[in-house]
C-alpha cells in the first residue's frame, strides 16, 4: 500500500495498532480486493488468489478489544454492506461501525470474523465466476467457510 492510501496518523491512532496482512479463506486462497471490476462487483472482496500480490494486502487496525478494521489496496475501508446482501466491499472513506469486525480466535490459528450486525463473514465457494469465494457477512454460525487465516507481513514497513 502506498503512503497516499494509508490512514492519516490522527485516524490511525483512534483505529488501533496497524499491520499489513493477507487473509486466506478455507480453500487456502488469498482474499483480494477486486479493484479492476466494474459495477456491483467493483472493490468486492473475493478469496480467489493462489498467491498474494498488492490487491491481496490489507492494513489491519487492531484494537485492544479484539475488534479490527481493514483498509484495502485502493485506500478504502472494508464494509459488510447490508444494503448489498452483506457483501464485503472496500468502498468506504472512514472506518465506522459497519467497517469494524470482531476477530474471534479459533483452533489451528484460524479466526472467525463477526460483522457489526452479529453475522459471521463467509467466503462463499458455492458461487460461480467472478463471485466464487466472495466474502459476505450473512452467516449465523461458524463452519469451514467462515474460518480465515490472517498472516502478518513482517517484511512490510509500517
FIKOL-479421 format. One record per atom (N, C-alpha, C): residue number from 0; chain; x, y, z. Coordinates in pm, 1 decimal, m for minus. Last residue first. Layout:
BEGIN
<NUM 'A' <X Y Z>>
...
This chain:
BEGIN
<157 'A' <575.1 m28.2 835.3>>
<157 'A' <455.5 38.8 884.9>>
<157 'A' <478.8 186.6 899.0>>
<156 'A' <682.1 m236.2 583.2>>
<156 'A' <719.0 m121.7 666.0>>
<156 'A' <590.7 m51.5 707.8>>
<155 'A' <678.0 m589.5 571.3>>
<155 'A' <618.6 m461.5 536.7>>
<155 'A' <661.1 m352.9 634.9>>
<154 'A' <767.9 m827.4 668.4>>
<154 'A' <863.0 m750.3 587.3>>
<154 'A' <809.4 m611.0 553.4>>
<153 'A' <559.6 m951.4 794.0>>
<153 'A' <666.6 m899.1 880.3>>
<153 'A' <768.1 m815.9 802.1>>
<152 'A' <242.8 m953.6 753.6>>
<152 'A' <357.3 m934.4 664.9>>
<152 'A' <468.9 m868.8 745.4>>
<151 'A' <40.5 m1195.6 912.1>>
<151 'A' <105.4 m1063.6 917.4>>
<151 'A' <226.3 m1062.4 826.2>>
<150 'A' <m243.1 m1358.8 808.9>>
<150 'A' <m97.6 m1366.6 814.4>>
<150 'A' <m40.0 m1225.9 812.2>>
<149 'A' <m523.4 m1517.9 911.6>>
<149 'A' <m469.1 m1384.0 890.5>>
<149 'A' <m317.6 m1392.8 912.4>>
<148 'A' <m745.0 m1742.4 789.3>>
<148 'A' <m611.6 m1732.5 844.8>>
<148 'A' <m559.8 m1593.7 810.5>>
<147 'A' <m1087.8 m1812.8 869.9>>
<147 'A' <m984.8 m1742.8 793.6>>
<147 'A' <m851.6 m1750.5 866.6>>
<146 'A' <m1406.1 m1964.0 839.8>>
<146 'A' <m1275.4 m1961.0 905.8>>
<146 'A' <m1171.2 m1899.9 813.5>>
<145 'A' <m1638.9 m2009.4 711.8>>
<145 'A' <m1633.3 m1889.9 796.4>>
<145 'A' <m1502.0 m1879.5 873.9>>
<144 'A' <m1632.9 m2252.2 590.9>>
<144 'A' <m1622.8 m2135.2 503.7>>
<144 'A' <m1612.8 m2004.6 582.7>>
<143 'A' <m1670.9 m2429.4 820.3>>
<143 'A' <m1544.2 m2419.3 745.9>>
<143 'A' <m1530.2 m2290.8 665.4>>
<142 'A' <m1869.8 m2231.2 1043.0>>
<142 'A' <m1831.2 m2361.6 991.3>>
<142 'A' <m1703.4 m2339.8 909.7>>
<141 'A' <m2043.7 m2046.3 1272.0>>
<141 'A' <m1911.1 m2063.8 1212.7>>
<141 'A' <m1891.7 m2209.5 1173.2>>
<140 'A' <m2367.0 m1899.6 1199.4>>
<140 'A' <m2276.2 m1985.3 1274.9>>
<140 'A' <m2145.2 m2002.5 1198.3>>
<139 'A' <m2499.8 m1724.9 1036.4>>
<139 'A' <m2537.4 m1726.1 1177.4>>
<139 'A' <m2447.4 m1813.2 1263.3>>
<138 'A' <m2375.0 m1502.6 783.2>>
<138 'A' <m2389.5 m1637.6 839.4>>
<138 'A' <m2417.6 m1631.1 989.4>>
<137 'A' <m2310.1 m1270.6 643.3>>
<137 'A' <m2450.5 m1312.6 648.8>>
<137 'A' <m2471.8 m1451.1 709.4>>
<136 'A' <m2106.3 m1100.9 493.7>>
<136 'A' <m2135.5 m1100.5 637.1>>
<136 'A' <m2280.5 m1138.9 657.1>>
<135 'A' <m1907.1 m1249.4 238.4>>
<135 'A' <m2035.3 m1193.7 282.1>>
<135 'A' <m2042.7 m1197.6 435.0>>
<134 'A' <m1677.0 m1268.7 m25.2>>
<134 'A' <m1698.7 m1261.0 118.1>>
<134 'A' <m1830.1 m1189.1 148.6>>
<133 'A' <m1657.3 m1503.0 m294.6>>
<133 'A' <m1689.4 m1368.2 m245.7>>
<133 'A' <m1719.8 m1373.1 m95.9>>
<132 'A' <m1610.3 m1746.4 m411.7>>
<132 'A' <m1526.6 m1710.7 m298.2>>
<132 'A' <m1552.2 m1571.0 m244.9>>
<131 'A' <m1712.8 m1635.0 m719.0>>
<131 'A' <m1674.4 m1756.4 m645.9>>
<131 'A' <m1576.6 m1717.0 m536.3>>
<130 'A' <m1766.2 m1411.2 m875.1>>
<130 'A' <m1810.3 m1409.1 m734.9>>
<130 'A' <m1776.6 m1536.1 m657.3>>
<129 'A' <m1681.7 m1464.2 m1130.9>>
<129 'A' <m1612.4 m1359.2 m1055.3>>
<129 'A' <m1649.8 m1358.8 m907.2>>
<128 'A' <m1800.3 m1799.9 m1124.0>>
<128 'A' <m1729.3 m1696.2 m1198.1>>
<128 'A' <m1665.8 m1593.9 m1103.9>>
<127 'A' <m2035.1 m1880.4 m858.6>>
<127 'A' <m1957.9 m1906.4 m980.2>>
<127 'A' <m1894.0 m1780.1 m1035.1>>
<126 'A' <m2061.6 m1998.6 m514.1>>
<126 'A' <m2092.4 m1907.3 m623.8>>
<126 'A' <m2003.2 m1937.7 m743.8>>
<125 'A' <m1967.4 m2151.2 m312.3>>
<125 'A' <m2076.3 m2207.4 m390.4>>
<125 'A' <m2116.7 m2118.5 m507.3>>
<124 'A' <m1790.1 m2025.2 m152.2>>
<124 'A' <m1733.5 m2100.4 m264.0>>
<124 'A' <m1840.9 m2170.3 m347.7>>
<123 'A' <m1790.8 m1748.6 20.2>>
<123 'A' <m1891.6 m1835.4 m40.7>>
<123 'A' <m1836.8 m1901.4 m167.1>>
<122 'A' <m1658.9 m1694.0 313.5>>
<122 'A' <m1611.9 m1693.2 175.1>>
<122 'A' <m1699.2 m1795.2 103.9>>
<121 'A' <m1825.7 m1504.4 566.0>>
<121 'A' <m1802.7 m1629.7 495.7>>
<121 'A' <m1737.7 m1601.7 361.1>>
<120 'A' <m1860.3 m1360.9 883.6>>
<120 'A' <m1811.9 m1346.0 748.1>>
<120 'A' <m1785.2 m1484.7 690.4>>
<119 'A' <m2156.9 m1369.8 1084.8>>
<119 'A' <m2018.5 m1408.8 1058.7>>
<119 'A' <m1985.9 m1392.7 911.3>>
<118 'A' <m2354.2 m1109.2 1238.7>>
<118 'A' <m2335.8 m1218.5 1143.4>>
<118 'A' <m2187.6 m1246.4 1122.8>>
<117 'A' <m2366.2 m881.1 1390.1>>
<117 'A' <m2361.5 m1008.5 1460.5>>
<117 'A' <m2343.8 m1129.1 1369.8>>
<116 'A' <m2339.8 m646.8 1253.8>>
<116 'A' <m2476.8 m692.9 1277.3>>
<116 'A' <m2483.2 m828.3 1349.2>>
<115 'A' <m2066.8 m612.1 1213.2>>
<115 'A' <m2136.0 m522.6 1305.8>>
<115 'A' <m2276.5 m571.3 1342.3>>
<114 'A' <m1934.0 m949.1 1179.5>>
<114 'A' <m1969.3 m815.6 1132.3>>
<114 'A' <m2045.7 m738.4 1240.1>>
<113 'A' <m1665.1 m1144.8 1281.8>>
<113 'A' <m1806.5 m1114.9 1301.9>>
<113 'A' <m1832.7 m970.0 1262.4>>
<112 'A' <m1455.4 m1394.5 1173.8>>
<112 'A' <m1477.8 m1250.3 1176.0>>
<112 'A' <m1627.0 m1225.7 1183.8>>
<111 'A' <m1254.1 m1641.3 1318.4>>
<111 'A' <m1383.3 m1607.2 1259.9>>
<111 'A' <m1394.9 m1456.1 1272.7>>
<110 'A' <m927.7 m1772.4 1252.6>>
<110 'A' <m1018.2 m1679.5 1318.6>>
<110 'A' <m1151.3 m1676.8 1245.6>>
<109 'A' <m667.7 m2016.8 1325.5>>
<109 'A' <m769.5 m1954.9 1240.1>>
<109 'A' <m854.5 m1858.5 1323.3>>
<108 'A' <m496.1 m2165.8 1476.3>>
<108 'A' <m453.2 m2032.8 1435.4>>
<108 'A' <m551.4 m1961.2 1344.9>>
<107 'A' <m626.1 m2400.3 1554.2>>
<107 'A' <m530.5 m2405.3 1444.7>>
<107 'A' <m485.4 m2270.1 1394.0>>
<106 'A' <m949.6 m2273.3 1658.2>>
<106 'A' <m842.5 m2373.3 1658.4>>
<106 'A' <m751.3 m2360.1 1537.1>>
<105 'A' <m996.1 m1912.5 1673.3>>
<105 'A' <m1044.9 m2049.9 1661.4>>
<105 'A' <m925.0 m2144.1 1659.7>>
<104 'A' <m1075.2 m1582.1 1787.6>>
<104 'A' <m977.0 m1689.3 1766.2>>
<104 'A' <m1043.5 m1827.1 1765.2>>
<103 'A' <m1250.9 m1342.0 1626.4>>
<103 'A' <m1272.0 m1447.1 1725.8>>
<103 'A' <m1173.8 m1560.4 1697.7>>
<102 'A' <m1277.5 m1005.1 1582.2>>
<102 'A' <m1194.9 m1120.0 1545.9>>
<102 'A' <m1203.5 m1222.0 1659.3>>
<101 'A' <m1530.8 m806.1 1466.9>>
<101 'A' <m1479.2 m871.3 1586.1>>
<101 'A' <m1403.9 m995.6 1541.0>>
<100 'A' <m1492.9 m515.6 1260.4>>
<100 'A' <m1522.7 m657.8 1275.5>>
<100 'A' <m1465.5 m708.0 1407.8>>
<99 'A' <m1608.9 m224.6 1099.8>>
<99 'A' <m1539.5 m283.2 1213.8>>
<99 'A' <m1588.5 m426.4 1234.2>>
<98 'A' <m1766.5 m85.5 931.4>>
<98 'A' <m1632.1 m116.4 883.9>>
<98 'A' <m1545.3 m177.7 993.8>>
<97 'A' <m1990.7 m15.3 1064.8>>
<97 'A' <m2006.2 m114.7 958.7>>
<97 'A' <m1871.5 m160.1 904.6>>
<96 'A' <m1883.4 186.9 1241.0>>
<96 'A' <m1934.5 59.0 1291.6>>
<96 'A' <m1942.0 m48.8 1183.7>>
<95 'A' <m1616.4 322.6 1038.7>>
<95 'A' <m1717.7 335.2 1142.8>>
<95 'A' <m1761.5 197.9 1189.2>>
<94 'A' <m1365.6 452.9 873.1>>
<94 'A' <m1394.1 328.3 944.4>>
<94 'A' <m1490.0 355.6 1059.6>>
<93 'A' <m1425.5 618.0 557.5>>
<93 'A' <m1392.8 618.2 700.5>>
<93 'A' <m1428.9 483.6 761.2>>
<92 'A' <m1491.6 567.1 295.9>>
<92 'A' <m1387.4 667.0 321.5>>
<92 'A' <m1343.9 671.9 467.5>>
<91 'A' <m1544.4 249.3 141.0>>
<91 'A' <m1579.1 348.6 242.4>>
<91 'A' <m1460.9 440.7 271.8>>
<90 'A' <m1514.5 23.9 m10.3>>
<90 'A' <m1556.7 145.8 m78.1>>
<90 'A' <m1590.8 259.4 19.0>>
<89 'A' <m1474.3 m284.4 m35.8>>
<89 'A' <m1384.2 m178.9 12.2>>
<89 'A' <m1416.9 m51.5 m64.1>>
<88 'A' <m1715.5 m516.5 76.3>>
<88 'A' <m1669.5 m427.9 m29.3>>
<88 'A' <m1581.3 m320.2 33.2>>
<87 'A' <m1889.4 m805.9 133.6>>
<87 'A' <m1778.9 m722.1 179.6>>
<87 'A' <m1723.1 m646.3 61.2>>
<86 'A' <m2246.0 m827.9 133.8>>
<86 'A' <m2117.8 m849.6 65.8>>
<86 'A' <m2011.6 m755.6 123.1>>
<85 'A' <m2498.1 m796.1 237.1>>
<85 'A' <m2391.0 m826.6 330.8>>
<85 'A' <m2256.2 m849.4 265.5>>
<84 'A' <m2673.7 m711.1 41.8>>
<84 'A' <m2678.3 m851.2 82.5>>
<84 'A' <m2566.6 m893.1 176.0>>
<83 'A' <m2634.8 m437.7 26.6>>
<83 'A' <m2594.3 m520.5 m87.3>>
<83 'A' <m2585.7 m667.6 m46.5>>
<82 'A' <m2692.1 m322.7 264.1>>
<82 'A' <m2775.8 m281.4 151.3>>
<82 'A' <m2744.0 m360.6 24.7>>
<81 'A' <m2492.5 m410.2 430.7>>
<81 'A' <m2625.0 m470.7 444.7>>
<81 'A' <m2717.2 m434.9 329.6>>
<80 'A' <m2169.9 m465.3 372.1>>
<80 'A' <m2275.5 m374.0 328.7>>
<80 'A' <m2412.2 m442.1 330.1>>
<79 'A' <m1909.7 m461.3 557.7>>
<79 'A' <m2011.6 m561.2 528.5>>
<79 'A' <m2138.2 m481.2 500.5>>
<78 'A' <m1619.9 m295.9 430.5>>
<78 'A' <m1750.5 m289.0 496.4>>
<78 'A' <m1831.5 m412.6 462.1>>
<77 'A' <m1298.0 m159.1 434.7>>
<77 'A' <m1381.9 m275.0 407.8>>
<77 'A' <m1507.5 m267.8 493.7>>
<76 'A' <m1196.9 159.0 309.7>>
<76 'A' <m1223.9 69.7 422.6>>
<76 'A' <m1321.1 m39.4 382.5>>
<75 'A' <m950.8 236.2 54.1>>
<75 'A' <m1085.4 241.3 112.7>>
<75 'A' <m1099.5 137.1 223.6>>
<74 'A' <m716.2 201.4 m78.9>>
<74 'A' <m721.6 306.3 21.4>>
<74 'A' <m855.2 318.4 91.8>>
<73 'A' <m693.4 m15.4 m238.8>>
<73 'A' <m747.3 104.7 m302.6>>
<73 'A' <m759.8 221.7 m205.0>>
<72 'A' <m616.2 m216.3 m67.0>>
<72 'A' <m514.4 m158.6 m153.8>>
<72 'A' <m563.1 m33.2 m226.0>>
<71 'A' <m811.7 m154.4 237.3>>
<71 'A' <m768.8 m229.8 119.4>>
<71 'A' <m666.9 m151.9 37.0>>
<70 'A' <m815.6 m178.9 580.0>>
<70 'A' <m804.6 m83.6 470.7>>
<70 'A' <m743.0 m158.4 352.5>>
<69 'A' <m1020.3 m305.2 833.7>>
<69 'A' <m928.1 m335.8 724.8>>
<69 'A' <m933.6 m225.2 619.7>>
<68 'A' <m1037.3 m327.0 1187.3>>
<68 'A' <m1083.3 m264.5 1063.1>>
<68 'A' <m976.7 m291.4 958.8>>
<67 'A' <m1135.6 m520.5 1475.6>>
<67 'A' <m1040.5 m481.9 1371.9>>
<67 'A' <m1113.2 m409.5 1259.2>>
<66 'A' <m1150.8 m599.4 1824.8>>
<66 'A' <m1213.8 m553.0 1701.2>>
<66 'A' <m1107.3 m503.8 1604.8>>
<65 'A' <m1023.5 m652.7 2059.5>>
<65 'A' <m1036.8 m761.7 1963.7>>
<65 'A' <m1106.6 m723.0 1835.3>>
<64 'A' <m976.4 m436.4 2220.7>>
<64 'A' <m1097.1 m514.8 2249.8>>
<64 'A' <m1120.3 m629.9 2151.2>>
<63 'A' <m754.3 m299.6 2115.9>>
<63 'A' <m735.7 m388.4 2231.4>>
<63 'A' <m856.5 m477.2 2262.1>>
<62 'A' <m770.9 m317.7 1754.3>>
<62 'A' <m798.7 m250.2 1881.0>>
<62 'A' <m780.0 m348.9 1996.3>>
<61 'A' <m588.8 m303.4 1462.8>>
<61 'A' <m635.6 m392.0 1569.2>>
<61 'A' <m649.4 m315.1 1700.0>>
<60 'A' <m614.7 m266.4 1130.8>>
<60 'A' <m602.5 m186.9 1252.3>>
<60 'A' <m669.2 m265.1 1363.9>>
<59 'A' <m448.4 m384.5 853.6>>
<59 'A' <m543.3 m419.3 958.8>>
<59 'A' <m512.5 m334.0 1080.9>>
<58 'A' <m423.2 m330.0 526.1>>
<58 'A' <m373.0 m277.0 652.1>>
<58 'A' <m482.5 m304.4 754.5>>
<57 'A' <m379.4 m602.0 298.5>>
<57 'A' <m466.8 m510.8 371.3>>
<57 'A' <m389.7 m452.7 488.9>>
<56 'A' <m321.0 m750.4 m14.0>>
<56 'A' <m266.0 m697.5 111.2>>
<56 'A' <m360.7 m593.0 168.6>>
<55 'A' <m403.3 m820.3 m261.5>>
<55 'A' <m431.7 m916.3 m154.0>>
<55 'A' <m373.5 m870.9 m19.9>>
<54 'A' <m309.3 m641.2 m441.3>>
<54 'A' <m453.0 m637.7 m414.3>>
<54 'A' <m493.7 m731.9 m301.8>>
<53 'A' <m32.5 m714.9 m455.1>>
<53 'A' <m74.3 m589.4 m392.2>>
<53 'A' <m222.3 m587.7 m354.9>>
<52 'A' <m52.0 m1067.7 m396.8>>
<52 'A' <10.4 m952.5 m460.4>>
<52 'A' <m40.1 m827.6 m390.1>>
<51 'A' <m32.4 m1409.6 m299.2>>
<51 'A' <m66.5 m1270.8 m267.8>>
<51 'A' <15.3 m1169.9 m348.1>>
<50 'A' <m169.0 m1681.5 m492.5>>
<50 'A' <m55.1 m1614.2 m429.0>>
<50 'A' <m91.6 m1468.9 m402.1>>
<49 'A' <m422.3 m1757.2 m570.2>>
<49 'A' <m328.9 m1861.1 m526.9>>
<49 'A' <m208.7 m1801.4 m454.3>>
<48 'A' <m728.6 m1598.2 m489.6>>
<48 'A' <m593.1 m1588.6 m541.8>>
<48 'A' <m502.2 m1696.0 m483.4>>
<47 'A' <m985.2 m1573.9 m383.9>>
<47 'A' <m968.9 m1641.0 m512.7>>
<47 'A' <m825.8 m1645.6 m565.3>>
<46 'A' <m1207.1 m1446.5 m203.6>>
<46 'A' <m1098.1 m1539.2 m170.0>>
<46 'A' <m1072.6 m1625.4 m293.3>>
<45 'A' <m1289.2 m1110.1 m251.8>>
<45 'A' <m1307.0 m1245.6 m301.0>>
<45 'A' <m1184.6 m1328.9 m262.8>>
<44 'A' <m1464.4 m812.1 m203.4>>
<44 'A' <m1358.7 m899.3 m153.6>>
<44 'A' <m1390.7 m1042.5 m193.0>>
<43 'A' <m1523.5 m553.8 m448.6>>
<43 'A' <m1570.5 m660.1 m359.9>>
<43 'A' <m1449.2 m741.6 m314.5>>
<42 'A' <m1454.2 m349.5 m625.9>>
<42 'A' <m1397.2 m346.0 m490.8>>
<42 'A' <m1457.5 m448.5 m394.8>>
<41 'A' <m1730.8 m398.9 m829.8>>
<41 'A' <m1611.8 m317.3 m805.3>>
<41 'A' <m1579.2 m315.1 m656.6>>
<40 'A' <m1967.5 m528.8 m877.5>>
<40 'A' <m1853.8 m610.5 m834.3>>
<40 'A' <m1729.1 m528.1 m803.3>>
<39 'A' <m2149.3 m348.0 m976.7>>
<39 'A' <m2172.6 m401.1 m842.1>>
<39 'A' <m2056.0 m482.9 m788.5>>
<38 'A' <m1909.5 m187.1 m1187.1>>
<38 'A' <m2047.2 m205.1 m1142.1>>
<38 'A' <m2055.8 m256.4 m999.8>>
<37 'A' <m1598.7 m367.9 m1245.3>>
<37 'A' <m1689.8 m253.7 m1256.1>>
<37 'A' <m1826.5 m287.6 m1199.8>>
<36 'A' <m1267.9 m453.3 m1125.6>>
<36 'A' <m1402.5 m487.0 m1170.1>>
<36 'A' <m1491.4 m362.5 m1169.7>>
<35 'A' <m1025.0 m375.8 m1012.8>>
<35 'A' <m1045.2 m353.9 m1156.4>>
<35 'A' <m1185.7 m387.8 m1206.2>>
<34 'A' <m1029.0 m450.7 m739.9>>
<34 'A' <m1024.0 m309.7 m776.3>>
<34 'A' <m1062.2 m286.7 m922.9>>
<33 'A' <m1115.7 m664.5 m538.9>>
<33 'A' <m1129.2 m662.0 m684.6>>
<33 'A' <m1140.0 m518.9 m736.5>>
<32 'A' <m904.9 m761.8 m300.7>>
<32 'A' <m999.7 m653.6 m325.4>>
<32 'A' <m1003.6 m636.4 m476.9>>
<31 'A' <m872.1 m1105.6 m208.0>>
<31 'A' <m831.9 m989.7 m287.9>>
<31 'A' <m942.9 m886.4 m286.4>>
<30 'A' <m756.2 m1362.5 m3.3>>
<30 'A' <m863.1 m1265.2 m26.8>>
<30 'A' <m804.1 m1146.0 m100.9>>
<29 'A' <m610.6 m1666.5 m121.3>>
<29 'A' <m599.0 m1535.2 m59.1>>
<29 'A' <m715.2 m1445.5 m98.2>>
<28 'A' <m700.7 m2005.9 m49.8>>
<28 'A' <m682.4 m1894.4 m141.2>>
<28 'A' <m685.3 m1761.4 m66.2>>
<27 'A' <m766.5 m2211.0 114.5>>
<27 'A' <m626.2 m2172.9 108.7>>
<27 'A' <m597.5 m2058.0 15.5>>
<26 'A' <m1031.5 m2257.7 148.4>>
<26 'A' <m966.2 m2334.0 42.1>>
<26 'A' <m818.3 m2299.6 27.8>>
<25 'A' <m1094.1 m2068.6 353.3>>
<25 'A' <m1094.3 m2211.9 380.8>>
<25 'A' <m1020.7 m2293.7 275.2>>
<24 'A' <m877.1 m1781.8 291.8>>
<24 'A' <m1002.7 m1848.8 318.8>>
<24 'A' <m983.4 m1998.5 337.5>>
<23 'A' <m640.5 m1554.7 424.4>>
<23 'A' <m668.7 m1674.9 345.8>>
<23 'A' <m800.2 m1737.0 390.0>>
<22 'A' <m510.5 m1236.4 401.0>>
<22 'A' <m618.7 m1315.4 459.3>>
<22 'A' <m643.3 m1434.2 367.0>>
<21 'A' <m227.5 m1046.4 502.3>>
<21 'A' <m301.7 m1116.0 398.6>>
<21 'A' <m403.0 m1203.4 470.7>>
<20 'A' <m141.0 m722.5 639.6>>
<20 'A' <m180.2 m863.4 648.6>>
<20 'A' <m230.5 m914.9 514.7>>
<19 'A' <31.9 m482.9 821.3>>
<19 'A' <m2.5 m529.5 687.7>>
<19 'A' <m28.1 m679.6 696.2>>
<18 'A' <m109.0 m316.7 1103.2>>
<18 'A' <m13.9 m412.6 1048.1>>
<18 'A' <m62.3 m453.0 909.1>>
<17 'A' <m169.9 m71.0 1362.1>>
<17 'A' <m176.8 m118.2 1223.8>>
<17 'A' <m73.5 m226.3 1193.2>>
<16 'A' <m368.5 m47.1 1650.5>>
<16 'A' <m235.5 m79.4 1600.5>>
<16 'A' <m243.9 m133.3 1458.4>>
<15 'A' <m638.2 196.0 1624.5>>
<15 'A' <m564.6 86.5 1686.5>>
<15 'A' <m430.1 65.5 1620.7>>
<14 'A' <m781.8 422.5 1553.6>>
<14 'A' <m821.6 293.4 1498.3>>
<14 'A' <m753.7 175.2 1565.1>>
<13 'A' <m669.5 648.5 1649.3>>
<13 'A' <m800.2 613.5 1703.9>>
<13 'A' <m846.4 475.2 1656.9>>
<12 'A' <m434.9 652.8 1502.1>>
<12 'A' <m424.4 642.9 1647.5>>
<12 'A' <m558.6 606.8 1709.9>>
<11 'A' <m528.1 686.4 1238.1>>
<11 'A' <m468.1 559.5 1279.6>>
<11 'A' <m463.8 546.0 1430.6>>
<10 'A' <m608.6 954.2 1230.8>>
<10 'A' <m706.4 847.1 1213.0>>
<10 'A' <m653.3 716.2 1269.5>>
<9 'A' <m358.8 1076.2 1268.1>>
<9 'A' <m466.7 1103.2 1363.0>>
<9 'A' <m573.4 994.7 1354.4>>
<8 'A' <m215.4 984.3 1046.0>>
<8 'A' <m171.2 944.5 1179.7>>
<8 'A' <m278.7 970.7 1284.5>>
<7 'A' <m442.0 860.1 791.4>>
<7 'A' <m358.1 964.6 848.9>>
<7 'A' <m320.5 923.5 989.8>>
<6 'A' <m411.4 542.0 630.1>>
<6 'A' <m484.2 634.1 716.1>>
<6 'A' <m388.5 739.8 768.4>>
<5 'A' <m272.7 513.0 298.8>>
<5 'A' <m276.5 477.7 440.9>>
<5 'A' <m356.1 582.4 518.1>>
<4 'A' <m245.6 604.0 42.9>>
<4 'A' <m366.9 531.7 76.3>>
<4 'A' <m377.8 495.3 223.7>>
<3 'A' <m0.3 727.9 10.7>>
<3 'A' <m120.0 805.5 m14.9>>
<3 'A' <m247.7 734.9 25.8>>
<2 'A' <189.8 531.7 43.3>>
<2 'A' <165.5 622.3 154.2>>
<2 'A' <40.0 705.2 135.2>>
<1 'A' <62.3 218.2 m88.1>>
<1 'A' <146.2 336.8 m90.3>>
<1 'A' <104.3 434.4 17.8>>
<0 'A' <83.5 m116.2 0.0>>
<0 'A' <0.0 0.0 0.0>>
<0 'A' <88.9 123.6 0.0>>
